[in-house]
Amino acid sequence: MTRVTVSSKYQVVIPRDVRRQVPLRTGQKLSILVKEGVITLLPERPLASFRGFLSGMKVAQVREKRDRV
């Protein structure tokens, strides 16, 4: 587990080993999720990067029947 220190300005540095595992860019925005005292940083990605990630998914049971309005 990698550890970081919070500075006097409440800043943290993302360690190199973590940056190598996650494709981050300088200036990229991160969303912060706080739940039950746990902080999670989520990199924001452009909507276009999600194109095709559900390809091959079977939707026959997901969609509503045609007789519904």
N, C-alpha and C positions, 0 to 999 in steps of 0.2 A: 504494500500500500504506500502510495506516495503522499508525503506530507508537505503542506505549505504553511507560511506564516502570514497573518493578517498585519499589514503595516499600520502606522498611526493614522493614515488616511483611509483605512478600511479597504486597501487594495491587496490583491493576491496576484502572484505570477504563476501562470500555467507552466509547469515543468516541461522540459524538453521531451522526456519519455512519453508524457501524455500527448504533447503536440504531435509527436510522430505517429501515434495511434489514431488521432482524430484529424481529419483534413480541415484545419483552421487557416484563415487568412488574416493578415493585419487589417484592422478596421471592421472586421466582421462583427455583427451583432449577436449577442447571446441572450436568450430568454432565461429568466430565473424562476424556478419552481420551488416553493417552500412547502413542505408537508411534514407535520409532526416533528419539527425541529431539524429536518434534513434539507439541505440546500442542493439543488440539482441545476446545473448549467446546461442549456439546450441550444446548440448552434442553430441559428435561423438559416433556412435554405430557401432559394427562390422557388416559386411554385413550379416552374418549368422542370426542375430537377426531379419532380415526382412523376413525370410523364412515363407511362409504361410500367410502373412498379406493380400494377395489378394484372399484367397481361397473363392470360391463361387461367384466370379465375373463373370458375363456373358460377354464373349468375342466375341460373334457372330457379333456384330456391330462394333467392334474395329478392327478386323483383315481385311486385304485386301482380295479381291476376288481372287480365284485361277487362273483366267485367266490373271492376271497381272504378269509381270515379276519383 
